[in-house]
Amino acid sequence: MLKKEQNDLVTQTGPGTPMGEVFRRYWLPALLSEQLPSPDCEPVRLELLSEKMLAFRDTEGRLGLVDEFCAHRGVSLWFGRNEQGGIRCPYHGWKYDITGQCIEVPSEPNSGYADRIKLKSYPMVERGGVIWVYMGPPERQPALPEWEFATLPLSHSYMSKRLQATNWLQALEGGIDSSHVSFLHSASLSRDPLFKGAKGNQYNLNDLSPVFEVVEADGGLLVGARRNAEDDQYYWRVTPWIMPCFTMVPPRGDHPVHGHFWVPINDTTCWTWSFDYHPTRPLTDAERQAMIGGASIHVLVDKNYVPLQRAENDYLMDRQAQREGSLYSGIEGIGMQDASLQESMGAIQDRTKENLVSTDNGIIMTRQRLMKAAKALAADPDFKLPGLDPEHQKIRSVAVLLKRDLVFKEAAKDAFRAEPGKPHATV
């Protein structure tokens, strides 16, 4: 349970808010590369952290992210012409380059007026099929992102995104909470082509009362869920959370491993980014097509990345499938099974009314670490946030069988480190 002021602290991410300042210190996934496919292509509206921006790729292929609205009279530059090295407002022809610098004011060609006009802008980089943005102080820009999936050949990975009609935190908390897998996703463990067949699924379904052990990691937390296994062993599934919004689901057999980023659009909606990758081989055609078709944690979306299953159509819930047990919640797809319930909590969950139990320890510690970081950064702009160091991003989730007297953090220490060519620790 949180007090109202604590809930506000961790859920509000607009300009000037403590948590918003935390997010602005990181490279965040902003767009799929497919959204800006070529030089002078159609620009894209982009709202992140309650800031409305415009993304475009100029004539030379360089990426720009600038304030959406023209400095002249506030026209949306989305209607503009992306041409000859800049985005031109269609109203009076003012033109801006990728840094937001105005480079033409046609009505004042010789006055030098354009030199005095500059839109807000943020740097972008492209890695792993994703366009990333840094929205913080220029002098504090961190090293480029080193998440394992983003460093592999594109043939090894698949990335998708979807709009979620909730605050970012309740989406993140769903990614941290693995106790719900034995219930909400129980049918999908045997149905989904990218889940079924793994021995670990048996432990998930046979032990519905996992014991959670949560420990701090350099970049965030390791959330361990322990279930009974044979021969005096425990089956451990360990989910890393790295500040501020990265989670990775423990692997299953030789299936690709997957995870999420939960990036605030504003305080009531977020982008759910979902990735799958295999560290030692390309994805098969069957795996990639299954992901495109909504398998694993991915969902079917429209051209604006809005899920086809959504609140307006009750997520296409099938009560018959729910009664028969072929779908525990009656909703198809792991991604929308999660999103439907998280959205049912309201845009911003009222955490003053919740009643947490031992399986929620990962959520409790995540909130504590977020609040601690937000307060520390507000007090000291030089505070070094967890997860900024690229070494913190070289992390893996783990599924492993361990003797019952072993401590998972030490016994599986090497398995948490992402290294080129190293197989995942998986069951």
N, C-alpha and C positions, 0 to 999 in steps of 0.2 A: 504494500500500500504506500502511496505517495501523498504528501500534502499537495494542495492545489499549486502553491508556488513552486514546488519541486517538479510537478508535472509540466508546468509552464516552462520551466528552465530547460527540460530535456526535449520538449516538443517544438518549441519556437525557434526557427532558424533564419528568420529574415535579417536584413542588414541591421547591424548594431546590437543584435541579441547575443548573449554569451555562447549559446550553442551554435548560432550562425557563424560566429567568429571562429569556432573550432573547425567547422566544416570547411571554411574558406582557406584553411592552412594546408589542405590536401589536394592532390590531383583527383578529380572526380570524373567518372564516366559521364559524358554529356550527350554524345550521339553515336550511333552506329556509322561506320565508314560508308555504308550503303546510302545514308541519308544525304551525303555530299559526295556524289560519285565521281565528279569530273570538274575541271576548271570551268568557271562561269556558269555552273549549274544553278538550278533554282535554290534560293536561300531558304533557311529553315528558322521558324520561330522557336525560341528556346527559353523556357522559364525554369530557373533553378534558384533555390534559396530565396524565393519571392522576388527575384530580379528578372524582368522581361528583356530578353536579349534577341539578337539576330545573328545567326551563324551563316557564313558563306565561304566558298572557295573561290579565290580570285583567278584571274587569267593565267597566272603562273602556277596555279595549284596550291597556293598558300592558304592556310586556314585563318579565318577571322571571326571573332565574336565581339559584337559591339552592341551598345544600347539600341533597342529596337526602333526608337523614335528619333526622327530627324531633329536636329538642333534648331532648325529654322522655325517651324510652326507645329511640330509634334506629330507629323504624319508617320505612320508605320512604314518602315523601310522594307517590310516584307513585300510591299507592292512595287518595290523598286526594280531597276535594271542592273543586273550583275554583269558588268562589261568593262573591258579595257582597264583592268587593275583596280576596280572598286565597285561599290554599291551606290547607285545613283537614285536619289529621291525622284519619283515621277511627278511631283507637284511643281517644283521650281528648279529641278536639275542639280541641287546640291549633291556633291559626291564625296564618299568617304573610303579610305583605304582600310586594310585589315587591322590597323592600330587604332581606328576611330578618327584619325586625322582627316579633317575636311581638306580636300585637294582641289575642289572646284566650287565656286559660287558664280554661275554664269552671268548673273545680273551685275556683278562687281568684279569683272575680270582682272583689273589692274590695281585694285585697291589694297591687296594683301589681306583682305578680310578673312579669306579662307584659312590663313595661317593661324588665326586666333581662335578657331573653332575646332574642338576635339570632343568626340563622344567617349564615354566610358568604354573600355575594352579589356578583354582578358586573354591571356595566351592559351593556345590549344596545341596539342600534339596528338599524333596518330600512332597507336600501338595495338597489335593484336586484334585488328578489325574494329577498334573502338577509337573514337575521338575524345580525348580527355581535356579537361579545363582546370585551370588554377585561378581562383577568384580572390586570393588573399593579397597581402602587401607584396609588391614586386621584390623588395629586398629580402623577403623571407621565402621565396619560391623554393620548394624542396627538389630533391633529385627526382628524375622521371620514375613513373611507376614500374615496379619489378615483379608484379604478380606472375606466377609461373605460366598461366595460360597465355598471357600477353607476350611472353618471350619465346613461345614455341612457333613453329611454322603454322600458318593458318589451316593447313590440312589436318592438324591435330585438334582443332577446337571449333566450337560453335557458340555464338553469342546471340541472345535475343533480349528484348526489353518489352515491358508492358506497363500501361498506366494502372495505378492502384489508387482507389478512392479512399485512402486513409493517410493519416500522419505517418511519417517515416518510421517512428519508433515502434508502433505495434506491428508493422511489417517485419522489422528487424527482430523483434522479440519472438515472432513466429519461427524465424530461422534459427534462433538460439535454442528454442524449446524442442527437444527431440522426443520427449515423452509422449507426444501426441501421435507419433508415427504408428505405434501399435494399435491405435484406434482409427484415427481419421484416414490414414493411408493403408490400412491393413489389406484391403482387397487389391490395391494397386501393386503391392509387393509381388504378387503372383501374376498380375495381368500386364503390367507395363513392360514392354520389350527391353527397356534399359534398366530394369530393376530385377526382373524375375530370374530365378535359377541360382542366385547367390546363396551360399550356405548361411550367411549372416541373417538372412530374412527369417529363418527358423527361430533364431534366438529372439528376434524382435517380436514374433508372434507368440512364442511360448512363455515369455516372461513379461507380463504387463505391469510390473512394479519395479522399474529400474531404479537403481540407487545413483544419485548424482554426486559427483565430486568436481568442484570447480576450482581451478588454480590460476593464478596470474601468469601471463606470458609477457614478453617484452613489449609486444604491440597491442595487447588486450587481454584476452582470457582463453583458456582451454576448458571447454565444457565437456566433461566426461560422463557418459551414461553407462552404468555397469549392469549387465544382465547375467543370470546364471547360465553356465555352460557345463559340458561334461568334463570328467577327469579332473576334478578339483581346479577348474578354470573359470574365469569370468570372460564374457564377451564384452569388450569395451568399444564403444563408438564415441570418438572424441571430435567435437566440433570447435574449430577455432573461430573466435571473433576478434577481428583486428580493427582498431579505431579508424574511422568512426562507424563504418557501415558495411564491413565486409564479413561474410560468413561462408564457410565451406562445409558441405554435407559429407559425412564419412562415406568412403567408397563401398561398393558392393561387387564382389567378384572381380572379373576383368572388365566390367562395364566402365565407361568413362566416368570420371568424378565430376561433381558439379557444385555450384555455389551461387552466391548472390552478392550484389551491392544494392543498398536501399537508399536512394538519393532523393532528398526532398525537392519537390517542385515548389511547393509553398507549405503552409502549416496543415493543410487538409488533404493534400495529394502527394504522391511520390512516384518515382520511376522504380520499378522492380527490374533490375538487370539480372539475367540468368545466364550462366556460362556452363558449358560442358567441355571437358578436354581429356585427352589421354596422354600421359607424360612420355610414353615409349613407342607410340605408333600413331599413324594417321587414323582418324575416324573412318569406319567403313561406310560405304554408300548407304547401307541399311540403317546404320546408326544416325547418320546425318538426316536422312529422309524422315526417320522417326521423330527426330527433334523438330524438324520443320513442321511436321504434322501434329505437334503438341504433346509428344511423349516426354518422359522424364519430368523436369521441372518447367518446361516450356509450355506456352499456350498459343492458341490460334488468336490472331489479332486482325483488326482492320488496317487500312492504310495509315491511320494515325496512331497505331500501336495500342488501340483500345481493345481489350478482350472481347471476343464474340459472346462469351458467357459473361453476363454482368447482372447487376442488381435489377435492371429494368425487365429482364426476362427470367429472374430468379435463378440465374446461372444454369438454366436448362436442367434444373433438378429433376431427377427421375425417382419418384416415390416408390415405384414398383421395384426398381433396382435396390433401393434402400431396404425395403422389406425383405427382399430375397437374399440380401447380403452380398450381392455382386459389386455394390458400391456402398461403403459404410455410411457416407453422408448423402448418397444419391447424386453426387456431383462428379462429373467425369474430369479426370486430369488432376495430377498432384498440385500443380500451380494454382488452379482455381479452387481446389478443395481448401487450400490455405487462404487464398484471397477472399473467398466468400465469407468465411467466418470472421476474418479480421475486419472486413468492411462492415459486418453486422454489428460490430462494437461501436460504430459511429465514427465520424471523421477523426476525432481525437478522443481516445478512450479516457473515461473518467477513472483514473487510477486511485481516487480516494475511496472508491466503493469495492475494490477487489479484495479477495481473501486468498493469499498465496500459501503454498505448501512447499515441502522439501524439494519437489521436482522443479520448482521455480527458482532455485538458487542461482542458476546461470543468469536469469533475467534480473534478479535482485542485484547481483554483483556488477552486471553490465550497467545498470542505472547508476549505481554508486560510482563507478569509474567514470562514466560520462559527466556526472555532476561535479566530481572532483576535478576533472580536466577543464571543464568550462569555467569553474571558479578560479582555478590556478592561472589560466590564460588571461582572464579578466584582471587579475591582480598583477600579473607579470607578463608583458608581451613577449619576453624572451623565453618563457616556459617551453620546454621541448616536449611536444605532444607524443604519446605512444603511437606507433604505426607510421610515422613519417620516415624513419630510417628504412631504406630499401631492404635491409637485412630482415626487418620485421615482416616484410611482405613475402619472403621466401619461405612460406609456411604451407603445410599440408594437413588435411584432415586424416584421421587414422581409424581403421577398424582392425581390431587385433584380439587374439585370445592370449590371456596372460594367466599365470598361476595366481591363485587367490591372495598370496602373501606379498605380491609385488605392487609397487606404487606406479601407476600408469605413466606419470610424467617422466619418471626416471627410466622405467623399463622400455618405454617406446620413444625415448629421446631422439634417437637417430631418425625415426620414421617421420617426425614432424618437420624435418628439414627438406625443403625442395632442392633437388640437385639434378642437373641435366642427365637424362638417361636412366635415372633411378626409378624402379617400379614403386608403385604405391604399396603401403601396408594395408592389406585388404583381406576380407573373409567372405 
